[in-house]
Amino acid sequence: MTNSIAIIGGGITGLSSAYFIKKQRPDIDVTIYEATSRTGGKIQTYRKDGYTIELGPESYLGRKQIMTDIAKDIGLEKDLITNQTGQSYIYAKNKLYPIPGGSILGIPTDIKPFAKTKLISPIGKLRASMDLFKKPVEMQGDISVGAFFRQRLGHEVLENLIEPLMGGIYGTNIDQLSLMSTFPEFKRREEQFGSLIRGMRHEKLERQKQRQLYPGAPKGQFKQFRHGLSSFIEHLTEYVKEQGVKINFNTPVNDIVSSQIGYDIVTDEDKLTFDRILVTTPHQTFMQWFDNDPAFDYFKTMDATTVATVVLAFDEKNIENTYDGTGFVIARTSETDITACTWTSKKWPFTTPEGKVLLRAYVGKPDDSVVDEHTDEELVDIVKRDLKQMMTFKGSPDFSIVNRLPKSMPQYHVGHMDQVKAIQAHVKENYPKLRITGAPFEAVGLPDCIQQGKNAVSELLETI
C-alpha cells in the first residue's frame, strides 16, 4: 500500500518539505494544498522593463547553506548572486552614521572603528567596554534581547546599534523579543568566553578562517538569484511536480479530521484521506483546525506585526544620494514611520536598468497601525517624506509599488521557545502522524524555514 502525505501550505516551508520527502522516499504520494493561485507565500518578485524587484523577502543569508544546496540541486547554481558589499548605515539623532566596521549585528569586535564612531558617546563606549569584565548574565530560562544587551553593553549601544539591526529582523519590540528563540548563540558565546565582545571576536575570526578556505568567494553575506527569489520558487515547484508531487491551487483547507487510518482533509470540493499531514501555514490559519485544543492556546494570543514594502524607482537625475553604501536601518528613537531602506540598485545592481535608481523602504513597527490606516498613495507619501531626511528628490518617481504583508511577522516574546517545545511535544503525543512547522515556531529567515521543513519531514518519515 502506498503511503500518502498532505502538506498544507505552498510557501517555502511547504514546498521544500515536499522536496525533502521525495528525496528520501520517492515512493510516497505527496499532495500540497495551497489556498492561493501560486506557490511561494511571502516571496514575490516583480519583473518588468528590466527591473527585478522583490516585494517580500529581499534575499537570504548565504552562510545558512541549505537554500544554496537546494538551488544547486535544481539547476540554479549559475543564477546565484552574492550582494555587493558596502557601507551600511544607522539613522539616529537625525543623521546617518556608518555602522562601525568589524561589528556583528552591532556588537563591537574591533576597538578602533568602535572608538571612532560618533554614533555612540564616550560614556556609552566606556559602558560597553565593561562587558569585558562583567560576569555572564544570570538567566532563569529566557530573557529579552533588550535586557540581555543592556546588561552586557549598556543602554546607548542597545538603542543606537543593537536594536535597529536586530529588532527589524523579527518585527518585535526588542524589550519583549525572546533571546533564546532568536539569538541564543550570543548567550552561548558570552558563557564560553566570559564576555560578549570576546565571544564575537572569536566568531569573527572563525568566519575569516572560513573565507580563507575559499579565497575566490564573494565577500557579501547575502544571496539572490539572477531572476529574483521567485525563480527559486518556480524552479522548485516544477522540480517537485516532476517528482510526482500534486499541487492543489486555490484550495483552502476547511478542516483536518482524524480518521481510523490517518487524517481527512476537508475542502469545499471534497474530503480525502491521507496517512500523514504536515502543516506549514501561519498560525492564524492553522488555529482554525486546532481551536478546541487548549494546548494550542498560546497561538491565540501570539501577535504578529503588519508590515509593508514600498518600492520607489527613479531616473538617476531625479534623485541625489551622496552616500556610498547599501542602505540603512533606523533607531527607534527617530521620528520616522519607515524602519529601514535598501538602496537596491547599489546593493543588487542586476535589479535595475542603466540610468535608474531603485529604493526599497520598509514600513510597520510592532504596536503601530500606520500600514492599516493609510492607502497605498499615502504610504508612498510617508516614505518619501521620511527619505527626504537622508536624500534629495528632484522629481517624482517613475513608479512606485506598495506590497502589504498583514500580520506577517510572528512576534517571539520571552518564553516563546518553551511554549513551542511544549506544543510540539503535545502534537507528537496526541497527533502522532501530524507535524506543524514554519515561521510561527522557530525562525523567519528563508533558510530557517527550509531547515524546519526538513526537520519536520525527518520526524514524520520516522513514523512510517
C-alpha positions as CSV (number, residue, x, y, z in Angstrom):
1,M,0.0,0.0,0.0
2,T,1.3,3.4,-1.0
3,N,1.9,5.9,1.9
4,S,0.5,9.4,1.4
5,I,1.3,12.8,2.9
6,A,-0.6,16.0,2.6
7,I,1.2,19.3,3.0
8,I,-1.0,22.2,3.9
9,G,0.6,25.5,2.6
10,G,2.7,26.0,-0.5
11,G,5.1,28.6,0.9
12,I,8.8,28.0,1.0
13,T,8.4,25.7,4.0
14,G,5.8,23.5,2.4
15,L,7.4,23.4,-1.0
16,S,10.9,22.5,0.4
17,S,9.2,19.9,2.6
18,A,7.8,18.2,-0.5
19,Y,11.4,18.3,-1.9
20,F,12.8,16.5,1.1
21,I,10.1,13.9,1.2
22,K,10.7,13.0,-2.4
23,K,14.5,12.9,-1.9
24,Q,14.2,10.4,1.0
25,R,11.1,8.5,-0.1
26,P,10.2,8.9,-3.8
27,D,7.5,6.2,-3.3
28,I,5.4,8.4,-1.1
29,D,2.4,10.2,-2.6
30,V,2.6,13.9,-1.8
31,T,-0.2,16.5,-2.2
32,I,0.2,20.2,-1.4
33,Y,-2.9,22.2,-0.6
34,E,-2.4,25.9,-1.4
35,A,-5.2,28.5,-0.7
36,T,-3.9,30.9,-3.4
37,S,-3.1,30.7,-7.1
38,R,0.6,30.4,-6.6
39,T,3.4,28.9,-4.5
40,G,6.0,30.8,-2.6
41,G,4.0,32.6,0.1
42,K,5.6,35.9,1.0
43,I,8.2,35.5,-1.8
44,Q,7.1,37.6,-4.7
45,T,9.3,39.0,-7.5
46,Y,8.1,41.8,-9.8
47,R,9.8,41.6,-13.2
48,K,9.1,44.3,-15.8
49,D,11.0,46.7,-18.2
50,G,14.4,45.4,-17.0
51,Y,13.6,45.6,-13.3
52,T,13.7,42.7,-10.9
53,I,12.0,43.8,-7.7
54,E,11.4,41.8,-4.5
55,L,8.1,42.7,-2.9
56,G,8.6,40.4,0.1
57,P,11.9,39.0,1.4
58,E,14.9,40.6,-0.4
59,S,17.5,37.9,-0.2
60,Y,18.8,35.2,2.1
61,L,21.7,34.7,4.5
62,G,24.3,32.8,2.4
63,R,26.2,31.1,5.3
64,K,23.0,29.1,6.0
65,Q,23.8,26.7,3.3
66,I,20.6,24.7,3.0
67,M,18.9,27.0,0.5
68,T,22.0,27.2,-1.7
69,D,22.3,23.4,-1.7
70,I,18.7,23.1,-3.0
71,A,19.3,25.8,-5.6
72,K,22.3,23.9,-7.0
73,D,20.4,20.6,-7.0
74,I,17.5,22.0,-9.0
75,G,19.8,23.7,-11.6
76,L,20.1,27.3,-10.4
77,E,23.8,27.3,-9.4
78,K,24.8,29.7,-12.3
79,D,22.0,32.1,-11.3
80,L,23.2,32.6,-7.7
81,I,24.4,36.1,-7.0
82,T,26.1,37.4,-3.9
83,N,25.3,41.0,-2.8
84,Q,27.6,43.9,-3.4
85,T,29.5,44.7,-0.2
86,G,29.4,48.3,1.0
87,Q,28.9,50.5,3.9
88,S,25.6,50.2,5.8
89,Y,24.2,53.0,8.0
90,I,22.1,53.7,11.0
91,Y,19.8,56.7,11.1
92,A,19.8,58.1,14.7
93,K,19.8,61.6,16.2
94,N,18.5,62.9,12.8
95,K,21.7,61.8,11.0
96,L,23.1,58.8,9.1
97,Y,26.0,57.2,10.8
98,P,28.2,54.4,9.3
99,I,27.8,51.1,11.2
100,P,31.3,50.7,12.8
101,G,33.5,48.3,10.9
102,G,34.0,44.8,12.4
103,S,30.7,44.7,14.3
104,I,28.5,41.7,14.2
105,L,24.8,42.8,14.4
106,G,26.1,45.9,16.3
107,I,28.3,44.1,18.7
108,P,31.8,45.6,18.5
109,T,34.7,43.3,17.8
110,D,37.3,45.8,16.6
111,I,38.3,48.6,19.1
112,K,39.4,51.2,16.6
113,P,36.2,51.6,14.5
114,F,34.1,51.5,17.6
115,A,36.3,54.1,19.3
116,K,36.0,56.4,16.3
117,T,32.2,56.2,15.7
118,K,30.2,59.3,16.6
119,L,27.1,57.2,16.9
120,I,28.0,56.4,20.5
121,S,29.1,58.9,23.1
122,P,32.4,58.5,25.0
123,I,30.4,57.4,28.1
124,G,28.4,54.9,26.0
125,K,31.7,53.4,24.7
126,L,33.1,53.2,28.2
127,R,30.0,51.4,29.4
128,A,30.1,49.0,26.5
129,S,33.8,48.1,27.3
130,M,32.7,47.0,30.8
131,D,31.4,43.8,29.0
132,L,35.0,42.6,29.1
133,F,34.8,42.5,33.0
134,K,31.2,41.6,33.7
135,K,30.1,38.1,34.8
136,P,27.7,36.2,32.5
137,V,24.1,37.4,32.8
138,E,22.1,35.2,35.2
139,M,19.0,33.8,33.5
140,Q,16.1,31.7,34.6
141,G,15.2,30.1,31.2
142,D,14.7,33.1,29.0
143,I,15.3,36.8,28.9
144,S,14.5,39.6,26.4
145,V,17.1,40.6,23.8
146,G,16.9,44.2,25.2
147,A,17.5,43.1,28.8
148,F,20.5,40.9,27.8
149,F,22.3,43.5,25.7
150,R,21.6,46.3,28.2
151,Q,23.3,44.3,30.9
152,R,26.2,43.5,28.6
153,L,26.8,46.6,26.6
154,G,24.6,49.4,28.1
155,H,21.5,51.3,27.1
156,E,23.2,53.6,24.4
157,V,24.7,50.8,22.4
158,L,21.4,48.9,22.6
159,E,19.3,51.8,21.4
160,N,21.6,53.1,18.6
161,L,23.3,49.9,17.4
162,I,21.7,46.6,18.5
163,E,18.0,47.5,18.3
164,P,17.9,48.9,14.8
165,L,19.8,45.8,13.4
166,M,18.1,43.1,15.4
167,G,14.6,44.4,16.2
168,G,13.7,44.8,12.5
169,I,14.5,41.2,11.6
170,Y,11.7,39.9,13.8
171,G,9.3,42.9,13.9
172,T,9.1,42.8,17.6
173,N,9.8,45.3,20.4
174,I,13.4,44.3,21.5
175,D,12.4,44.5,25.2
176,Q,9.8,41.7,24.5
177,L,11.8,39.7,22.0
178,S,13.0,36.3,23.3
179,L,16.7,35.9,23.3
180,M,16.6,32.1,23.4
181,S,14.2,32.0,20.4
182,T,16.2,34.4,18.2
183,F,19.8,34.8,19.2
184,P,20.8,32.0,21.6
185,E,24.3,31.9,20.1
186,F,25.1,35.3,21.8
187,K,24.4,33.8,25.2
188,R,26.5,30.7,24.4
189,R,29.4,32.9,23.3
190,E,29.1,35.0,26.4
191,E,29.1,31.9,28.6
192,Q,32.0,30.4,26.7
193,F,34.3,33.4,26.7
194,G,33.1,35.3,29.8
195,S,32.3,38.3,27.6
196,L,30.1,39.0,24.6
197,I,32.8,41.1,22.9
198,R,35.4,38.4,23.3
199,G,32.9,35.8,22.1
200,M,32.0,37.8,18.9
201,R,35.7,38.4,18.3
202,H,36.2,34.7,18.2
203,E,33.1,34.3,15.9
204,K,34.7,36.9,13.5
205,L,38.0,35.0,13.4
206,E,36.1,31.8,12.7
207,R,34.3,33.4,9.8
208,Q,37.6,34.8,8.5
209,K,39.1,31.3,8.5
210,Q,36.2,30.0,6.6
211,R,36.6,32.7,3.9
212,Q,40.3,31.9,3.7
213,L,39.4,28.3,2.7
214,Y,37.6,29.8,-0.3
215,P,39.7,32.8,-1.4
216,G,37.8,33.5,-4.6
217,A,34.4,33.5,-3.0
218,P,32.4,36.8,-3.0
219,K,32.5,38.7,0.3
220,G,28.9,39.6,0.6
221,Q,26.7,37.9,3.3
222,F,23.5,37.7,1.3
223,K,22.5,35.7,-1.8
224,Q,20.0,36.2,-4.5
225,F,19.1,34.8,-8.0
226,R,19.6,36.5,-11.3
227,H,15.9,36.5,-11.9
228,G,14.8,37.0,-8.3
229,L,13.7,34.8,-5.5
230,S,10.6,33.8,-7.3
231,S,12.8,32.0,-9.8
232,F,13.9,29.7,-7.0
233,I,10.2,29.1,-6.1
234,E,9.3,28.5,-9.8
235,H,12.1,26.0,-10.3
236,L,11.4,24.2,-7.0
237,T,7.7,24.0,-7.9
238,E,8.5,22.4,-11.3
239,Y,11.1,20.1,-9.7
240,V,8.7,18.6,-7.1
241,K,5.9,18.3,-9.7
242,E,8.3,16.3,-11.9
243,Q,8.9,14.0,-8.9
244,G,5.1,13.4,-8.8
245,V,4.0,15.9,-6.2
246,K,0.4,17.1,-6.8
247,I,-0.3,20.8,-6.0
248,N,-4.0,21.8,-5.5
249,F,-4.1,25.6,-6.0
250,N,-7.0,27.8,-4.9
251,T,-7.9,25.1,-2.4
252,P,-8.3,26.3,1.2
253,V,-8.5,23.5,3.8
254,N,-11.6,23.8,5.9
255,D,-10.8,21.1,8.4
256,I,-8.5,18.3,9.4
257,V,-10.4,15.3,10.8
258,S,-8.8,12.3,12.5
259,S,-9.8,9.0,10.9
260,Q,-9.1,5.4,11.6
261,I,-6.2,5.2,9.1
262,G,-4.9,8.8,9.2
263,Y,-6.5,12.2,8.6
264,D,-9.2,13.5,6.4
265,I,-8.5,16.8,4.6
266,V,-11.8,18.7,4.1
267,T,-12.1,21.3,1.4
268,D,-15.1,22.9,-0.5
269,E,-14.7,20.3,-3.2
270,D,-14.1,17.0,-1.4
271,K,-12.8,15.1,1.5
272,L,-9.6,13.0,1.0
273,T,-7.8,10.7,3.5
274,F,-4.0,10.8,4.0
275,D,-1.8,8.7,6.1
276,R,0.1,11.8,7.4
277,I,-0.2,15.6,7.5
278,L,2.4,18.3,7.5
279,V,1.0,21.8,8.3
280,T,3.2,24.8,7.2
281,T,0.7,27.7,7.3
282,P,0.8,30.8,9.5
283,H,-0.6,30.3,13.0
284,Q,-3.7,32.5,12.2
285,T,-4.6,29.8,9.6
286,F,-3.8,26.6,11.4
287,M,-5.6,27.7,14.6
288,Q,-8.9,27.1,12.9
289,W,-8.2,23.4,12.9
290,F,-6.9,23.2,16.5
291,D,-9.1,25.9,18.1
292,N,-10.7,23.4,20.5
293,D,-7.4,22.0,21.8
294,P,-6.3,24.1,24.8
295,A,-2.7,23.0,24.2
296,F,-2.7,25.5,21.3
297,D,-4.0,28.5,23.3
298,Y,-0.6,30.2,23.1
299,F,-1.1,30.8,19.4
300,K,-4.5,32.5,20.2
301,T,-2.6,35.3,21.9
302,M,0.6,35.3,19.8
303,D,0.7,38.6,17.9
304,A,2.1,39.3,14.5
305,T,3.4,42.6,13.0
306,T,1.8,44.1,9.9
307,V,4.5,45.5,7.5
308,A,4.6,46.9,4.0
309,T,7.4,47.1,1.4
310,V,7.3,50.3,-0.5
311,V,9.4,50.4,-3.7
312,L,10.3,53.6,-5.5
313,A,12.0,53.8,-8.9
314,F,13.6,57.0,-10.1
315,D,15.6,58.3,-13.1
316,E,19.0,58.8,-11.6
317,K,18.9,62.5,-12.5
318,N,15.9,62.9,-10.2
319,I,17.5,61.7,-7.0
320,E,20.6,62.8,-5.1
321,N,22.1,60.2,-2.8
322,T,25.6,61.1,-1.8
323,Y,26.1,58.1,0.5
324,D,28.1,55.2,-0.9
325,G,26.5,52.2,0.6
326,T,23.8,49.6,0.5
327,G,21.2,51.1,2.8
328,F,20.3,51.9,6.4
329,V,18.2,50.9,9.4
330,I,16.6,53.3,11.8
331,A,16.9,53.7,15.5
332,R,13.5,53.6,17.2
333,T,14.3,56.9,18.9
334,S,14.0,58.5,15.4
335,E,10.7,60.1,14.4
336,T,10.0,58.2,11.2
337,D,7.4,55.7,10.1
338,I,9.9,53.7,8.0
339,T,12.1,51.2,9.8
340,A,14.8,50.7,7.1
341,C,15.7,51.4,3.5
342,T,17.8,49.4,1.0
343,W,19.5,51.2,-1.8
344,T,18.7,48.3,-4.0
345,S,20.3,49.5,-7.2
346,K,23.6,49.8,-5.3
347,K,23.3,46.5,-3.3
348,W,21.9,44.5,-6.2
349,P,22.9,46.2,-9.5
350,F,21.3,43.5,-11.6
351,T,17.9,44.5,-10.4
352,T,17.8,47.9,-12.1
353,P,18.2,49.2,-15.7
354,E,21.1,51.5,-16.5
355,G,20.4,55.1,-15.5
356,K,17.7,54.2,-13.0
357,V,17.7,54.1,-9.2
358,L,15.7,51.6,-7.1
359,L,14.8,52.0,-3.4
360,R,13.0,49.6,-1.1
361,A,11.7,51.1,2.2
362,Y,10.0,49.1,5.0
363,V,7.1,50.4,7.0
364,G,5.5,48.9,10.0
365,K,6.5,48.6,13.7
366,P,5.2,46.5,16.5
367,D,2.1,48.0,18.0
368,D,1.6,50.7,15.4
369,S,-1.1,50.8,12.8
370,V,0.4,53.0,10.1
371,V,0.1,50.3,7.4
372,D,-3.6,49.6,8.2
373,E,-4.6,53.2,8.5
374,H,-3.2,54.5,5.2
375,T,-3.9,54.0,1.5
376,D,-1.1,52.9,-0.9
377,E,-0.7,56.5,-2.1
378,E,-0.4,57.8,1.5
379,L,2.2,55.2,2.3
380,V,4.2,56.3,-0.7
381,D,4.0,59.9,0.5
382,I,5.0,58.9,4.0
383,V,8.1,57.0,2.7
384,K,9.1,60.0,0.5
385,R,8.6,62.4,3.5
386,D,10.9,60.2,5.7
387,L,13.5,59.6,3.0
388,K,13.9,63.3,2.4
389,Q,15.7,63.4,5.7
390,M,18.5,61.4,4.1
391,M,18.5,62.2,0.4
392,T,17.1,64.7,-2.1
393,F,14.4,64.1,-4.6
394,K,14.3,66.4,-7.7
395,G,11.2,64.9,-9.2
396,S,8.6,62.2,-8.9
397,P,9.4,58.5,-9.0
398,D,8.9,56.8,-12.4
399,F,6.7,54.3,-10.5
400,S,6.0,53.0,-7.0
401,I,4.8,49.7,-5.7
402,V,3.3,49.0,-2.3
403,N,3.1,45.4,-1.0
404,R,1.3,44.9,2.2
405,L,2.0,41.8,4.4
406,P,-0.7,41.8,7.1
407,K,0.2,40.1,10.4
408,S,3.1,38.5,8.6
409,M,5.8,38.7,11.2
410,P,5.1,36.4,14.2
411,Q,6.4,38.0,17.4
412,Y,8.6,35.8,19.5
413,H,8.1,37.1,23.1
414,V,10.1,36.0,26.1
415,G,9.3,32.3,26.8
416,H,8.4,31.6,23.2
417,M,10.7,28.6,22.8
418,D,9.4,26.9,25.9
419,Q,5.8,27.3,24.6
420,V,6.8,26.0,21.2
421,K,8.6,22.9,22.7
422,A,5.5,22.1,24.8
423,I,3.2,22.4,21.8
424,Q,5.5,20.3,19.6
425,A,5.6,17.6,22.3
426,H,1.8,17.7,22.6
427,V,1.5,17.2,18.8
428,K,3.8,14.2,18.8
429,E,1.9,12.5,21.6
430,N,-1.7,13.4,20.5
431,Y,-1.3,13.7,16.7
432,P,1.5,11.2,16.1
433,K,1.1,11.2,12.3
434,L,0.9,15.0,12.0
435,R,3.5,17.8,12.3
436,I,3.2,21.6,12.3
437,T,6.2,23.8,11.4
438,G,7.2,27.1,9.9
439,A,7.7,30.7,10.8
440,P,5.4,30.8,13.9
441,F,7.6,28.3,15.6
442,E,11.4,28.8,15.3
443,A,12.7,31.3,12.8
444,V,11.5,33.6,10.0
445,G,14.5,33.6,7.6
446,L,14.1,31.6,4.3
447,P,16.9,29.1,5.1
448,D,15.5,28.7,8.6
449,C,12.0,27.9,7.2
450,I,13.6,25.3,4.8
451,Q,15.5,23.7,7.7
452,Q,12.4,23.5,9.8
453,G,10.6,21.8,6.9
454,K,13.5,19.3,6.6
455,N,13.4,18.6,10.3
456,A,9.6,18.0,10.3
457,V,9.9,15.7,7.3
458,S,12.5,13.6,9.1
459,E,10.2,13.3,12.1
460,L,7.2,12.4,10.0
461,L,9.1,9.8,8.0
462,E,10.3,8.1,11.1
463,T,6.6,7.3,11.9
464,I,6.2,5.3,8.7
